[in-house]
Amino acid sequence: MNISKTSAGKLVSRVSFNPKLFTSKTNIKLGVALDDKSLRTSLSKSYKNKMQMVKFTQKGSFGMPVTVTANMDLTGMNLQTLRFYNYDSTKKRLTRIAVPNYTIDQLGYLHFTTNMGETVVITDSSFLKK
């Protein structure tokens, strides 16, 4: 199943999942935005990394892996070393996504997999303190 968001007829983001894998006891929320200004402001005070973010409406686990397709500006990032982190707003903690299975297609869309909601922070190295 695919949930897509478009702007001016172009794909902005897509969340894909297999409903047969759904294990959550509660409904999931599939809203998605391509930034988290509040988190960006907070992290920018401590870290000098270039970052992109995908913010989900879902809090906590999706109960299954979801594949995200995003039209993001990755200019200035090393595309071979991208790292993906899930931000838990309750614990105020970033946790690295061990196997994001990311690719970048011919049109420049970033594809990755996660099983957690909240915000995914994408950078190309470990976080570097200012």
NUKEVO-635700 format. One record per residue: residue number from 0; residue in one letter; chain; x, y, z of N, C-alpha, C, CB in turn. Coordinates in pm, whole numbers. Glycine has a CB too. Layout:
NUKEVO-635700
ROBA num residu chaine    n_u    n_v    n_w   ca_u   ca_v   ca_w    c_u    c_v    c_w   cb_u   cb_v   cb_w
ROBA NUM      A      A      X      Y      Z      X      Y      Z      X      Y      Z      X      Y      Z
...
This chain:
NUKEVO-635700
ROBA num residu chaine    n_u    n_v    n_w   ca_u   ca_v   ca_w    c_u    c_v    c_w   cb_u   cb_v   cb_w
ROBA   0      M      A     84   -115      0      0      0      0     90    123      0    -96     -1    121
ROBA   1      N      A     54    225    -77    131    349    -86     45    468    -45    185    369   -228
ROBA   2      I      A    102    558     33     41    684     67    136    791     13     15    700    223
ROBA   3      S      A     90    871    -84    177    968   -150    132   1111   -124    182    942   -299
ROBA   4      K      A    231   1201   -123    207   1345   -110    272   1410   -231    264   1403     27
ROBA   5      T      A    196   1493   -302    249   1560   -420    235   1711   -406    177   1510   -547
ROBA   6      S      A    311   1782   -487    302   1927   -495    329   1966   -640    402   1998   -397
ROBA   7      A      A    241   2045   -698    254   2087   -838    273   1966   -930    373   2184   -853
ROBA   8      G      A    203   1858   -900    207   1739   -983    331   1653   -968    195   1779  -1122
ROBA   9      K      A    420   1688   -873    542   1611   -853    539   1544   -717    667   1700   -867
ROBA  10      L      A    595   1425   -710    602   1351   -586    693   1421   -487    651   1208   -611
ROBA  11      V      A    642   1443   -365    722   1500   -257    766   1389   -164    641   1610   -180
ROBA  12      S      A    670   1303   -125    703   1191    -37    603   1079    -56    707   1236    109
ROBA  13      R      A    647    960    -20    561    843    -26    600    750     88    571    770   -164
ROBA  14      V      A    500    694    154    521    593    257    457    465    203    460    636    399
ROBA  15      S      A    534    358    199    486    230    147    499    123    254    563    188     19
ROBA  16      F      A    400     34    261    406    -74    358    319   -189    311    363    -25    497
ROBA  17      N      A    345   -305    369    267   -424    340    167   -441    454    359   -551    325
ROBA  18      P      A     38   -418    431    -60   -427    541    -66   -565    607   -196   -390    490
ROBA  19      K      A    -21   -669    539    -20   -803    598     79   -813    714     13   -907    491
ROBA  20      L      A    177   -720    720    278   -721    825    238   -638    946    409   -672    771
ROBA  21      F      A    125   -571    939     80   -483   1047     54   -563   1174    -47   -406   1006
ROBA  22      T      A    123   -526   1284    109   -599   1410     64   -510   1526    240   -664   1446
ROBA  23      S      A     52   -380   1503     16   -288   1610   -128   -309   1655     37   -143   1565
ROBA  24      K      A   -154   -289   1784   -289   -302   1840   -368   -172   1822   -282   -338   1990
ROBA  25      T      A   -299    -65   1781   -365     64   1761   -348    109   1617   -308    170   1857
ROBA  26      N      A   -428    205   1576   -417    259   1441   -285    333   1425   -534    352   1410
ROBA  27      I      A   -231    329   1303   -110    405   1275   -148    534   1204    -10    321   1190
ROBA  28      K      A    -60    632   1215    -81    762   1151     27    777   1046    -78    880   1254
ROBA  29      L      A    -12    801    923     84    802    813    115    941    759     33    715    702
ROBA  30      G      A     85   1047    836    123   1181    793    273   1196    791     61   1286    886
ROBA  31      V      A    324   1273    695    469   1290    680    498   1431    629    528   1183    583
ROBA  32      A      A    606   1490    681    655   1620    635    805   1609    615    620   1734    738
ROBA  33      L      A    859   1692    526   1003   1682    495   1088   1782    571   1024   1702    347
ROBA  34      D      A   1052   1809    694   1136   1887    784   1074   1882    922   1152   2035    735
ROBA  35      D      A   1153   1914   1021   1107   1929   1158   1183   2051   1211   1134   1797   1247
ROBA  36      K      A   1124   2169   1188   1195   2294   1217   1237   2306   1362   1108   2412   1182
ROBA  37      S      A   1153   2262   1453   1185   2269   1595   1307   2183   1628   1065   2226   1680
ROBA  38      L      A   1307   2060   1580   1420   1971   1605   1545   2021   1534   1387   1828   1560
ROBA  39      R      A   1530   2070   1412   1645   2124   1337   1710   2238   1416   1600   2174   1196
ROBA  40      T      A   1629   2328   1468   1681   2440   1547   1756   2389   1669   1567   2534   1591
ROBA  41      S      A   1698   2292   1738   1760   2236   1858   1893   2167   1827   1665   2137   1924
ROBA  42      L      A   1894   2080   1725   2017   2007   1691   2126   2098   1636   1987   1897   1591
ROBA  43      S      A   2085   2203   1563   2181   2296   1504   2259   2374   1609   2110   2392   1411
ROBA  44      K      A   2205   2385   1728   2275   2454   1836   2394   2372   1887   2178   2484   1952
ROBA  45      S      A   2384   2241   1874   2489   2153   1928   2578   2088   1822   2425   2045   2009
ROBA  46      Y      A   2524   2069   1702   2597   1993   1599   2614   2075   1472   2524   1863   1567
ROBA  47      K      A   2727   2051   1403   2754   2125   1281   2722   2046   1153   2898   2167   1279
ROBA  48      N      A   2666   1928   1166   2633   1844   1050   2527   1908    961   2585   1707   1097
ROBA  49      K      A   2539   1879    832   2428   1906    741   2324   1799    771   2473   1906    587
ROBA  50      M      A   2198   1836    774   2092   1741    809   1970   1761    722   2054   1755    957
ROBA  51      Q      A   1902   1652    696   1769   1653    639   1681   1572    732   1767   1596    493
ROBA  52      M      A   1551   1600    730   1460   1533    824   1330   1494    758   1432   1622    943
ROBA  53      V      A   1279   1381    804   1145   1335    766   1068   1321    896   1150   1198    684
ROBA  54      K      A    963   1401    910    883   1401   1033    751   1329   1007    858   1546   1083
ROBA  55      F      A    726   1227   1091    602   1150   1081    502   1195   1187    631    999   1096
ROBA  56      T      A    375   1180   1158    270   1203   1257    273   1093   1361    132   1211   1189
ROBA  57      Q      A    310    973   1320    315    856   1408    416    875   1519    349    730   1328
ROBA  58      K      A    376    846   1640    467    845   1754    499    699   1786    405    919   1880
ROBA  59      G      A    626    667   1806    664    530   1836    662    441   1713    572    473   1940
ROBA  60      S      A    650    312   1737    661    211   1631    542    213   1535    674     74   1693
ROBA  61      F      A    573    184   1408    468    162   1309    410     21   1323    522    185   1166
ROBA  62      G      A    481    -67   1391    438   -205   1404    476   -289   1283    289   -210   1424
ROBA  63      M      A    555   -231   1192    600   -299   1071    702   -208   1003    479   -332    974
ROBA  64      P      A    783   -262    915    872   -174    839    793    -93    737    983   -257    769
ROBA  65      V      A    829     33    721    771    116    616    886    167    530    687    234    675
ROBA  66      T      A    861    180    402    959    233    310    918    375    275    971    145    182
ROBA  67      V      A   1012    466    285    987    607    261   1059    647    133   1034    695    381
ROBA  68      T      A    991    723     49   1050    785    -69   1037    934    -48    980    737   -203
ROBA  69      A      A   1147   1007    -59   1143   1151    -32   1225   1229   -134   1196   1180    109
ROBA  70      N      A   1169   1340   -177   1237   1431   -267   1310   1533   -180   1137   1501   -367
ROBA  71      M      A   1437   1507   -151   1514   1589    -57   1638   1646   -123   1554   1508     66
ROBA  72      D      A   1679   1763    -75   1802   1825   -122   1918   1771    -40   1794   1980   -113
ROBA  73      L      A   1995   1683    -98   2110   1622    -30   2241   1686    -74   2113   1472    -55
ROBA  74      T      A   2233   1804   -135   2352   1875   -182   2449   1896    -67   2313   2011   -245
ROBA  75      G      A   2576   1866    -93   2680   1885      7   2697   1768    101   2650   2007     87
ROBA  76      M      A   2615   1665     86   2627   1544    169   2695   1435     88   2488   1497    219
ROBA  77      N      A   2773   1352    157   2834   1236     94   2726   1128     83   2959   1185    174
ROBA  78      L      A   2677   1103    -36   2566   1010    -57   2604    865    -29   2515   1022   -198
ROBA  79      Q      A   2734    837    -21   2780    701      5   2782    668    155   2919    680    -52
ROBA  80      T      A   2776    771    239   2790    748    384   2671    800    465   2918    815    433
ROBA  81      L      A   2554    808    403   2439    860    477   2409    775    600   2315    866    386
ROBA  82      R      A   2371    843    707   2332    779    832   2193    827    869   2434    810    947
ROBA  83      F      A   2114    737    924   1975    765    956   1955    743   1106   1878    676    873
ROBA  84      Y      A   1893    841   1169   1868    837   1313   1721    863   1340   1957    940   1388
ROBA  85      N      A   1664    790   1434   1529    818   1479   1537    903   1604   1450    687   1507
ROBA  86      Y      A   1457   1011   1608   1454   1097   1725   1331   1065   1808   1455   1246   1684
ROBA  87      D      A   1353   1033   1934   1246   1006   2029   1227   1133   2112   1278    882   2121
ROBA  88      S      A   1115   1204   2091   1094   1332   2159   1068   1315   2308    978   1407   2095
ROBA  89      T      A   1018   1201   2349    993   1176   2491   1124   1162   2567    906   1051   2511
ROBA  90      K      A   1215   1083   2511   1345   1059   2576   1451   1160   2533   1394    919   2546
ROBA  91      K      A   1418   1243   2434   1513   1342   2380   1642   1273   2337   1543   1452   2486
ROBA  92      R      A   1624   1167   2258   1739   1084   2220   1734   1047   2073   1743    957   2306
ROBA  93      L      A   1851   1047   2011   1868    999   1874   1920    857   1878   1964   1091   1793
ROBA  94      T      A   1859    768   1800   1903    630   1792   1928    598   1645   1798    531   1854
ROBA  95      R      A   2045    547   1615   2078    517   1476   1991    402   1425   2227    481   1461
ROBA  96      I      A   1941    418   1304   1868    310   1237   1974    219   1177   1767    366   1125
ROBA  97      A      A   1981     97   1228   2091      6   1193   2093    -31   1045   2081   -120   1276
ROBA  98      V      A   1977    -61    989   1972   -107    850   1862    -29    776   1946   -261    842
ROBA  99      P      A   1893     94    732   1791    173    664   1769    132    518   1828    317    669
ROBA 100      N      A   1855     46    465   1843     -1    327   1820    115    231   1729   -103    314
ROBA 101      Y      A   1902    219    241   1876    337    159   1934    325     19   1932    460    227
ROBA 102      T      A   1865    389    -73   1911    404   -210   1868    543   -259   1854    290   -303
ROBA 103      I      A   1932    586   -365   1892    710   -432   1870    672   -577   2000    826   -417
ROBA 104      D      A   1748    698   -626   1717    654   -762   1765    755   -867   1566    631   -776
ROBA 105      Q      A   1741    723   -995   1789    806  -1106   1729    946  -1105   1757    739  -1237
ROBA 106      L      A   1613    963  -1044   1549   1095  -1037   1592   1173   -914   1398   1079  -1038
ROBA 107      G      A   1677   1112   -830   1727   1180   -712   1643   1159   -587   1736   1324   -739
ROBA 108      Y      A   1544   1072   -593   1461   1044   -475   1536    953   -379   1326    980   -517
ROBA 109      L      A   1530    987   -252   1589    906   -147   1486    804   -101   1638    993    -28
ROBA 110      H      A   1527    677    -92   1442    569    -43   1509    509     80   1417    459   -155
ROBA 111      F      A   1434    487    187   1488    421    305   1376    351    381   1561    521    397
ROBA 112      T      A   1415    262    473   1319    185    551   1336    217    699   1337     34    526
ROBA 113      T      A   1224    227    770   1224    245    915   1103    174    972   1225    396    953
ROBA 114      N      A   1107    144   1101    987     89   1167    938    183   1277   1018    -51   1226
ROBA 115      M      A   1005    300   1290    969    397   1394    919    526   1333   1089    425   1483
ROBA 116      G      A    825    589   1403    773    718   1362    856    831   1419    627    733   1406
ROBA 117      E      A    789    940   1458    851   1064   1506    931   1128   1393    943   1037   1628
ROBA 118      T      A   1059   1155   1414   1141   1220   1310   1264   1136   1280   1183   1362   1354
ROBA 119      V      A   1292   1119   1151   1415   1055   1107   1509   1167   1063   1389    951    990
ROBA 120      V      A   1628   1169   1123   1731   1267   1091   1834   1199   1002   1797   1327   1221
ROBA 121      I      A   1865   1263    890   1959   1207    792   2080   1298    784   1892   1191    652
ROBA 122      T      A   2198   1240    801   2323   1314    789   2425   1220    723   2375   1365    931
ROBA 123      D      A   2544   1269    697   2641   1183    627   2760   1142    713   2691   1254    504
ROBA 124      S      A   2751   1166    845   2860   1124    934   2806   1117   1076   2982   1222    925
ROBA 125      S      A   2890   1075   1169   2852   1081   1309   2826   1228   1342   2964   1020   1401
ROBA 126      F      A   2749   1252   1446   2721   1391   1483   2848   1457   1536   2609   1399   1589
ROBA 127      L      A   2880   1574   1483   3001   1648   1516   2962   1768   1600   3078   1691   1388
ROBA 128      K      A   3012   1772   1724   2984   1883   1815   3042   2013   1759   3041   1854   1954
ROBA 129      K      A   2973   2122   1788   3022   2254   1749   3135   2296   1840   2910   2360   1751
